[in-house]
Each structure stands twice: as C-alpha cells, then as structure tokens.
C-alpha cells in the first residue's frame, strides 16, 4: 500500500465559506478525498483480517467505495468544483488508525479482527454523518439530483456499518460459546 496517507502534508489554511453551498462543496471535496484514501485502507484491512467473512466485507465495501468516488466526482463536476487533498484531521486520523491496526502483528488474530471491526465502524459512522450533512444541505439548496446521488452512497455506508456490527456480534457470540465449552 502507498503510505502517502500517513505522510500527508500539513493542512493548508482553510478559506472561509461564504454560504451553505460553499460549505457543502467543501464537505463533498473532503468526502471525495477521504473515499479515495478509504479504498486503499480497506484493501489493507482485508489483508489483515484473519476471518474470511471480515476480509470479504472489507473487499465488498472497497467495491462500493469505488462507486462512491465516481458519484462524488460527478457531483463535483456538476458543480464545476475541483477535488482537493484531504484536509479533515479527524478523518485522516481515523484512516491512520485503520492502517496502524492492520499492521499490528502483536495482537492475536481474533482480537485484531475485533479491533479492525471497531475502527472500521468508527470510520463508517464518520462517513454516514458527512453524507447526512451534505444530503440535507443539497436538499435545502434545491439540488435534489445531487441529494439523491449522495443518499445512495449514504445508504451503502449504513449497510456496511450494519454488516460489520452483525459480523462482530456473531464473532463475539462464537468466541463466548467456545470459551464456555472448554
């Protein structure tokens, strides 16, 4: 994996937003940059997962994320806005946490899988919140086609988080059954 994500340059000074449209487009640019980085991170998480179902979920969501990138690019192009590098420190930190956990060989595989699920859920929650905001703002601004496109990605993010939650619960229940029978 390209480690550029971890070695990103310092944040550039942000330009004040003049209105809701500017704020929305700044968030869409951040989402675009974050989703591009997320594809790389999901590949690392899939490699690090010891549970085949978990690895599959990461690969599946990587495929969905590629669709999100295409949708976001269409949104940016439709608003005549250029993508920018990821400026959001919180998202960058979440992505770095994912990479760090994926490369931590000191954890027992099932414990690492649990940690990977937790950090991936954290990432999903952040993306869901971002998509909710831009969908709402697009609707308020009367940009209903844009809101519809963004809502498709938001629904994917919610499904991905739900799948991770169900798998995590299943893995935990299986682990408890094993420990109570031994």
N, C-alpha and C positions, 0 to 999 in steps of 0.2 A: 504494500500500500504506500502511496505517496504520503509522506509525513508532513506535507506543507500545511496541513490543518493545524498541527501542533505549533509550527513555527510561523504563524501568521504575523504580519507586520502590526505595529501599534495602530490603534484606532485613529482614523482621520477625524479632524474636528467635524462635528455634525452641522449641517446647515439648518437654520431654523425653518420649521414648516409654517407656511403661510395660511394653510387651510386644511380642512379634513381630507380633501383629495390628495394633497401633498403627503400628509401623514399616512394615508392608506398606501400610497405608492412606495413610500419609504419602507413600510412593513412588507409589502409584496416583494420589493428588492431583497430585503433580508430573508424572507421565506425562500426565494429563488436560490440565493447563495447557500443558505442552510441546507436546503434539499439536495443541492449538488454535493455538498460535503457529506450529507447523510448517506448517500448511495455508497460512498467509499467506506464509511463506518459500518454500514450493515454488512458489507462483504467481510470485513474483519470480524464482526460479531458472529456471522455464520461459520467462519473458520474456527473460531474459538469455542463455539458451543459443542459440548460433548453429547447432548441429547439430539438425536436426528430430527425430531419434530421441531425443536427450537431452531436448529440450523435451517430447516425448511421455512419456518415462519420469517426468519430474517431475510432469506433469499426472496420469498414471496413479496415481502414488503419492499425490498430493493426494487423489484419489478414495478410495483405500484408507485414507488417514489420517482422512478424514471418518467412515468406518466404525469406525475405532479409537476415535474420540471418542465415538461412540454406545455402543460396548461399554463403554468406561471409565465413561461416565455411568450405564449400567445397573449396573455393579459398585458405583459409589459409592452409588447409590440403594438397591441391595440391602443395603448395609452401613450405611444411614442416615448417610452421610457427605457433607458439602458440599464442593464443589470450592473450591480456594483459588488465588490467583495463584502463578505460577511462582517458587519460592524457590531453585532449584538454580542456583548461579552458573555451573557448568560447562556445563549445557545452555543457559543464557541466552547464554553466551559463544559457544558453537557456532552458535546461531541468528544472533547478531550477525555472526559471521564470514561466514556464508552471505549475509547482506544486503550486507555490505561488498564481497564478491567480485562479487556480481551487479551492483553499481552501478559497478564499476571499469572505466571505458572506456579505460584506458591499456593494457590487455592486448590482445594480438592475439586474435581470436575463438577460434581453436583452443586457444590457451593458457588463455584464460578458461574454456573448456569443460572442459579437463583439471583446472583448479583447482576448478571447480564440482563435478565428479565427486568429487574428493578430499575436499572439505569435506562433501559430502552423504554420502559413505561414513563419514566420521568421525561424523556425526550418527546414521547408521543403526547403527553399532557401539554407540554410547551407548544408543540405544533398545533394541537387542537385549539388552544387559546388564541394563537396567532391567526389561524384560519377563521375562527369565530369572529374575531375583531374585523378582519378585512371583509368578510362576508356581510357583516352588519353595516359597515361603512359603505360598501358598494351599493347595498340596498337603499340606504339613506340617500345616497347621491343619485339614485335612479339608474345605476349601472347594473341592471338585472341580469343581463347575459354574463357579465363578469362574476356577479354574485353566484350564479348557477354553476359556473366552472369551478370557482373556489370551493363551493359547497360539495362538489364531487370529491375533491381531494380531502376535505374535512371529514367526509363520511369514511373514506379509506383509512384515515388516521384513527378514527374512533374504532373501526373494525380491527385494525392492527393492535390497538391497545387492549381491546376485549379478548382477542386471541391470546395475547401474551398473558393476560390475567388468568384466563381459563387454564392455559398450559401450566402456569406457575402453581395454581391451586392443585391441579392434577398431580404434578410432580411432588408437591408437598405432601399430599394425601398418600401417595405411593410410598414416599420415604417414611412416613409415620407408620404405615402398615408393616413395612419391613422391620423397623426398629421395635415395634411392639410384639412381633412374632419371633424375634431372636433372643 
